[in-house]
Amino acid sequence: YSCSWPAYQVGNHPNYTAIAEHCNLWRNFDDIDDSWDSVLKIIDFYSQNTDDFVDVAGPGHWNDPDMLIIGNFGLSIGQAEVQMGMWCIMAAPLIMSNDLRNMRPEFKAILQNRMAIKINQDVMGIQGKRVYKENDIEIFTRPIMPVYKGKYSYAVGVLNRWAAGTPIRVSVTLKSLGLDNVGGYLVTDVFSGKQLGSFSPEDTFTVDVNPTGIRFLKFDALSGIRYSPHATLWRWNSVQNEEDNICVKKIGLTGWLN
């Protein structure tokens, strides 16, 4: 049963526990329109998590950030990946709004990505949250299956809101994101399907994220120590959060450094 009325209570502290007792899914923010700005506004609302509605979501009762606009006219390929990745991390209903008769194959591939859909439909139904926001980069994590000795696997989204034309390089230790399985994690890029290697909680993981794009990653918890140490050099042109062990580098401003 889908409810729209909670959207009209936003700002008045809706009782999401009561809503979840009567609704299988509910709208709780503005209607989406076919634009990047609209996608970002919805992501911002869900990231702020006013009234703690994220914690109420679970199997049989979901927050609904509105339909996917992938394959319409307002998003680039990279921005379409952002919406798909973020809606999967938010455990959102995946309801398409495009004309299936006239859809570019690149958008079709995003919508039919099996790994993304599997993450979205994860049986635990835990909604993801934002864990980092600084210097145009936001990082989101969602606990998913498989679970090994109480340690979750994770879907991770690294979102680049910068629109200046060059990628941002993000380096982060897994433990700073809450990934602390001593056996390590096997990392896969969701949209390319490429395995990126195995990493321990102490390792630094580095990705380049395109402007208004996302790196949507799956960290599968491993049952034993199968990783080898990795190292990343953090250079002077970076913004580093030493407490969180997260480094953001706008490499386009100073030239590409390896």
PLY file of the C-alpha trace (Angstrom):
ply
format ascii 1.0
element vertex 258
property float x
property float y
property float z
element edge 257
property int vertex1
property int vertex2
end_header
0.00 0.00 0.00
1.53 3.31 -1.13
0.94 6.52 0.83
1.45 10.06 -0.46
0.13 12.00 2.50
3.37 11.88 4.59
4.88 14.29 2.04
2.40 16.93 3.19
3.56 16.55 6.80
7.22 17.28 6.13
8.31 20.06 8.48
5.74 19.02 11.07
7.63 15.99 12.38
5.68 13.08 10.88
5.36 10.00 13.05
7.23 7.61 10.78
6.80 4.69 13.14
3.03 5.03 12.83
3.31 5.58 9.07
5.27 2.33 8.71
2.47 0.45 10.47
-0.02 1.38 7.76
2.02 1.97 4.58
4.32 -0.30 2.59
5.97 2.73 1.02
5.48 6.44 1.41
6.46 9.65 -0.32
7.97 12.18 2.06
9.45 14.93 -0.11
8.85 17.00 -3.24
7.93 15.43 -6.56
10.93 14.79 -8.78
11.28 16.60 -12.08
13.50 15.73 -15.03
16.62 17.55 -13.85
19.93 17.06 -12.05
19.02 19.75 -9.53
15.90 17.83 -8.54
17.91 14.63 -7.99
20.36 16.52 -5.78
17.57 18.09 -3.70
16.14 14.66 -2.98
19.57 13.27 -2.08
20.09 16.23 0.26
16.76 15.64 2.00
17.51 11.97 2.55
21.07 12.74 3.67
19.86 15.19 6.32
17.50 12.50 7.63
15.31 14.91 9.58
13.01 13.04 12.00
15.18 9.90 11.58
12.96 8.39 8.89
15.89 6.38 7.51
15.93 4.15 10.60
12.25 3.31 10.14
12.73 1.80 6.68
12.93 -1.96 6.35
11.32 -4.99 4.73
7.69 -4.18 4.00
7.94 -0.45 4.72
10.06 1.86 2.59
10.84 5.53 2.10
10.04 6.50 -1.50
12.16 9.34 -2.95
10.05 9.26 -6.15
10.57 7.72 -9.57
13.69 7.20 -11.61
14.14 9.75 -14.40
16.88 7.69 -16.06
16.30 7.52 -19.81
14.31 10.73 -20.03
15.99 13.99 -21.05
17.41 15.73 -17.99
20.38 13.57 -16.94
23.73 12.74 -18.46
24.96 9.14 -18.37
27.04 9.88 -15.26
24.15 11.63 -13.54
21.88 8.70 -14.37
24.40 6.42 -12.63
24.18 8.74 -9.62
20.42 8.38 -9.38
20.52 4.60 -9.82
23.34 4.18 -7.31
21.82 6.49 -4.72
18.31 5.00 -5.03
19.87 1.55 -4.48
21.76 2.77 -1.42
18.55 4.38 -0.13
16.70 1.06 -0.56
14.18 2.97 -2.66
11.49 1.55 -4.94
12.86 1.49 -8.49
9.96 2.84 -10.53
10.84 3.91 -14.08
9.27 6.91 -15.79
10.85 6.78 -19.24
9.53 5.76 -22.66
10.78 2.20 -23.11
10.30 2.46 -26.87
12.88 5.23 -27.16
15.66 4.57 -24.68
19.37 4.81 -25.36
21.25 1.55 -24.66
23.48 3.29 -22.10
20.47 4.14 -19.94
19.01 0.67 -20.45
22.27 -0.85 -19.16
22.09 1.28 -16.01
18.48 0.31 -15.31
19.15 -3.39 -15.94
22.39 -3.62 -13.95
21.96 -6.86 -12.03
24.40 -6.04 -9.25
22.75 -2.67 -8.60
19.30 -4.26 -8.50
20.55 -6.98 -6.14
21.90 -4.29 -3.79
18.61 -2.41 -3.96
16.67 -5.60 -3.16
18.99 -6.77 -0.36
16.97 -8.97 1.99
17.96 -7.08 5.15
16.35 -3.94 3.82
18.66 -1.56 5.70
18.64 1.94 4.22
22.02 3.56 3.68
23.24 6.81 5.20
25.72 9.56 4.41
28.93 9.16 6.40
31.10 11.92 4.90
30.55 15.37 3.36
33.35 17.78 2.53
35.00 19.53 -0.43
32.25 18.56 -2.93
32.52 14.87 -2.07
29.87 12.87 -0.22
30.22 9.22 0.79
27.28 6.93 1.54
27.29 3.40 2.95
24.63 0.72 3.15
25.02 -2.59 5.03
24.12 -5.55 2.82
24.56 -9.30 2.57
26.63 -11.40 2.83
27.37 -11.13 6.56
30.39 -12.93 8.04
30.57 -13.38 11.83
28.42 -10.32 12.39
30.33 -8.15 9.91
28.27 -6.73 7.06
29.21 -6.35 3.47
28.58 -2.81 2.19
27.39 -0.86 -0.80
29.34 2.40 -0.99
28.61 5.45 -3.08
31.23 8.16 -3.59
29.38 11.16 -5.04
31.15 14.09 -6.72
29.00 17.23 -6.76
31.74 19.34 -8.35
30.93 20.50 -11.89
34.23 22.14 -12.83
35.16 19.62 -15.50
37.77 17.27 -14.00
37.51 14.27 -11.70
38.20 14.36 -7.97
40.50 11.73 -6.47
39.25 10.32 -3.17
41.42 8.22 -0.86
39.88 6.67 2.22
40.75 3.97 4.71
38.05 1.35 4.95
37.90 1.58 8.73
37.02 5.28 8.53
33.80 4.24 6.74
32.99 1.67 9.41
34.26 -1.31 7.41
36.19 -3.23 10.05
35.98 -6.90 9.08
39.44 -8.28 9.88
39.20 -10.68 6.94
39.00 -7.75 4.57
36.71 -7.01 1.64
36.58 -7.85 -2.05
35.74 -4.62 -3.91
33.74 -4.52 -7.16
32.74 -1.52 -9.26
28.99 -1.98 -9.70
28.54 -0.29 -13.07
31.64 -1.69 -14.80
31.51 -5.07 -13.06
35.29 -4.91 -12.59
36.85 -6.37 -9.46
39.20 -3.81 -7.92
40.99 -6.09 -5.46
40.86 -7.12 -1.81
41.48 -4.63 0.97
41.89 -4.74 4.73
40.25 -2.24 7.10
43.61 -0.47 7.45
44.16 -0.14 3.71
43.63 3.08 1.79
41.24 2.73 -1.13
41.48 5.31 -3.94
39.02 6.18 -6.70
38.66 8.99 -9.23
35.10 10.31 -9.44
33.91 12.24 -12.49
32.16 15.61 -12.11
28.47 15.16 -11.19
29.20 11.43 -11.09
29.46 8.52 -8.69
31.62 5.51 -8.01
29.17 2.85 -6.91
31.07 0.07 -5.15
30.31 -3.26 -3.49
32.51 -4.35 -0.58
31.99 -8.07 0.05
33.11 -9.22 3.49
35.71 -11.98 3.24
35.94 -14.94 5.60
39.72 -14.88 5.97
42.83 -12.75 5.51
43.11 -12.71 1.71
44.38 -9.21 1.13
47.79 -7.71 0.54
48.74 -4.25 1.84
48.03 -1.27 -0.37
49.51 2.21 -0.11
48.43 5.60 -1.40
50.56 8.76 -1.48
48.69 11.87 -0.32
50.17 14.97 -1.91
50.20 18.66 -1.09
47.24 19.54 -3.34
44.81 17.51 -1.25
42.31 18.27 1.47
42.80 15.67 4.18
40.68 14.86 7.18
43.30 13.30 9.42
40.80 12.16 12.03
38.72 10.25 9.46
41.66 9.24 7.22
39.89 10.62 4.16
41.75 12.57 1.48
40.10 14.55 -1.35
42.24 15.89 -4.21
41.00 18.19 -6.96
43.70 17.02 -9.30
42.40 19.11 -12.17
43.48 22.26 -10.37
47.16 21.34 -10.14
47.70 18.77 -12.86
47.51 14.98 -12.71
49.79 13.39 -10.15
50.28 9.66 -9.80
0 1
1 2
2 3
3 4
4 5
5 6
6 7
7 8
8 9
9 10
10 11
11 12
12 13
13 14
14 15
15 16
16 17
17 18
18 19
19 20
20 21
21 22
22 23
23 24
24 25
25 26
26 27
27 28
28 29
29 30
30 31
31 32
32 33
33 34
34 35
35 36
36 37
37 38
38 39
39 40
40 41
41 42
42 43
43 44
44 45
45 46
46 47
47 48
48 49
49 50
50 51
51 52
52 53
53 54
54 55
55 56
56 57
57 58
58 59
59 60
60 61
61 62
62 63
63 64
64 65
65 66
66 67
67 68
68 69
69 70
70 71
71 72
72 73
73 74
74 75
75 76
76 77
77 78
78 79
79 80
80 81
81 82
82 83
83 84
84 85
85 86
86 87
87 88
88 89
89 90
90 91
91 92
92 93
93 94
94 95
95 96
96 97
97 98
98 99
99 100
100 101
101 102
102 103
103 104
104 105
105 106
106 107
107 108
108 109
109 110
110 111
111 112
112 113
113 114
114 115
115 116
116 117
117 118
118 119
119 120
120 121
121 122
122 123
123 124
124 125
125 126
126 127
127 128
128 129
129 130
130 131
131 132
132 133
133 134
134 135
135 136
136 137
137 138
138 139
139 140
140 141
141 142
142 143
143 144
144 145
145 146
146 147
147 148
148 149
149 150
150 151
151 152
152 153
153 154
154 155
155 156
156 157
157 158
158 159
159 160
160 161
161 162
162 163
163 164
164 165
165 166
166 167
167 168
168 169
169 170
170 171
171 172
172 173
173 174
174 175
175 176
176 177
177 178
178 179
179 180
180 181
181 182
182 183
183 184
184 185
185 186
186 187
187 188
188 189
189 190
190 191
191 192
192 193
193 194
194 195
195 196
196 197
197 198
198 199
199 200
200 201
201 202
202 203
203 204
204 205
205 206
206 207
207 208
208 209
209 210
210 211
211 212
212 213
213 214
214 215
215 216
216 217
217 218
218 219
219 220
220 221
221 222
222 223
223 224
224 225
225 226
226 227
227 228
228 229
229 230
230 231
231 232
232 233
233 234
234 235
235 236
236 237
237 238
238 239
239 240
240 241
241 242
242 243
243 244
244 245
245 246
246 247
247 248
248 249
249 250
250 251
251 252
252 253
253 254
254 255
255 256
256 257
